[in-house]
Amino acid sequence: MLHLVKLAVGIASVEELAHRQRTMAEGAGDGLDGTQPSGRPWLRTRMFPRRAAEIVDGGSLYRVIGGLILCRQRVVEIRPDTREDGVACALVVLAPEIVAVSPRPMRPFQGWRYLSPADAPADLAAGGGKSGMLPEALRRDLAGLCLI
């Protein structure tokens, strides 16, 4: 099993990510042309992961929002696709559930990065204690101070 990490560009919070994905699942906006999986969140990425089989075998996509890894979604499928401009890409299909993770700082980067299970942040529900009940803004501030 292997994970991916990707910046959530233009997203300010986990709630905004969830809202955009709900909108996408309903088929409104985001360039849906009938070839994307209906009812499931997805994203396109320019390069196809060479280790896609390992990712689909139980891996997740961890999202960096505002300089912190804040959440993850299980990767359901990775398949070749074509962008609207005709350029080849990879379509990453995600499970709809967004799982909050223990916030971890991460510098900006382009594309995506592999993340081993040993290096992945813990789910808040699994090992984060009551910090999973804190508002996201407070979790960000506490993570910035290295308190969670």
Summary of the structure (lengths in Angstrom):
residues: 148
radius of gyration: 15.3
end to end distance: 26.3
largest distance: 47.0
contacts: 412
relative contact order: 0.22
helix: 26%
strand: 33%
